[in-house]
Amino acid sequence: MCGAAAETSRSNAADIGRAFLARLADPLRPSLDFGGISVVVAHPDDETIGCGAQLSRFAAATVVVVTDGAPVDLADARANGCVTPADYARLRDTELREALSLAGIGDGVVRFGVPDQSAARHLGALAKRLSTVLAERDARIVVTHTYEGGHPDHDAVAFAVHAAVELVRRKGHAVAIVEMPLYYPTGYGWAVQQFTPAPGITECVVTLTAPERELKARMIAAHASQRRTLAMFGVDTERFRCAPAHDFTKAPRDNAVWYHGNSWGLTGDQWLSLARTAARDLNLEPI
């Protein structure tokens, strides 16, 4: 019964996802009322980078922010005049609330509070908690990170979303996953706001209007503590696609070396080991 229910919900979810992207690309910019829409991101500011100009169109949206945005090593905290990770987390949350208010989102925020850079160490718990949120909010669409090998927290959230959606699909609940790209390393630097290739998957590129570019720029400015990082992101387009069936037990690209050049406390091999363990513990096929 569970297998049949899951298969039916996957088929229904695919239809929902395609319909969502078609309306997303509509130049008339209609409201996107698909029942429950959840935006699930790793850090305060990821929502702005990925879909800031579209947030006001997401009817009754829930924004789930998995980490507190405050690495425990204190380097970022001290650079922003904060003494403790808790101080920095409060600053990041204040910036998040300001950015979301510009998009008309006030109370619809769920904060998991996982320490920044440690989401991959809580994959199973995150998946279960997310499945509860999705069920309670009657989610039909989840907008989240793609699996790209750029930041371990981004990839951890992608895993957790796919796992959570699989858990609720087993109960016959159709949920579509729509991805947005942020960044990943290449041999020539960072690929920014570009998807890694997925054969057969069509991108939806939303070219922002002047008012949308202005809104997104204001939202980026609200995340003032991240100004240096956010300077590499543009405000001309936002990209989306229906999520392919990622295999999180394997690297997302041919390049097996991820997260290089950053002190994020996790190698690509360690991330894969954690993902394999979580997939096994959750009794999931490659997702």
HELIX and SHEET records of a PDB file:
HELIX    1   1 CYS A    2  LEU A   24  1                                  23    
HELIX    2   2 ASP A   46  CYS A   51  1                                   6    
HELIX    3   3 LEU A   55  ARG A   57  5                                   3    
HELIX    4   4 ALA A   75  ALA A   79  1                                   5    
HELIX    5   5 PRO A   85  LEU A  102  1                                  18    
HELIX    6   6 ALA A  119  HIS A  122  5                                   4    
HELIX    7   7 LEU A  123  GLU A  136  1                                  14    
HELIX    8   8 PRO A  152  ARG A  169  1                                  18    
HELIX    9   9 ALA A  210  ALA A  222  1                                  13    
HELIX   10  10 ALA A  224  GLN A  226  5                                   3    
HELIX   11  11 ARG A  227  LEU A  230  1                                   4    
HELIX   12  12 GLY A  268  ASP A  281  1                                  14    
SHEET    1   A 7 VAL A 109  VAL A 114  0                                        
SHEET    2   A 7 THR A  62  THR A  67  1                                        
SHEET    3   A 7 GLY A  36  VAL A  41  1                                        
SHEET    4   A 7 ALA A 139  HIS A 145  1                                        
SHEET    5   A 7 ALA A 176  MET A 180  1                                        
SHEET    6   A 7 THR A 237  CYS A 242 -1                                        
SHEET    7   A 7 CYS A 204  THR A 207 -1                                        
SHEET    1   B 2 TYR A 183  THR A 186  0                                        
SHEET    2   B 2 GLY A 189  VAL A 192 -1                                        
END                                                                             
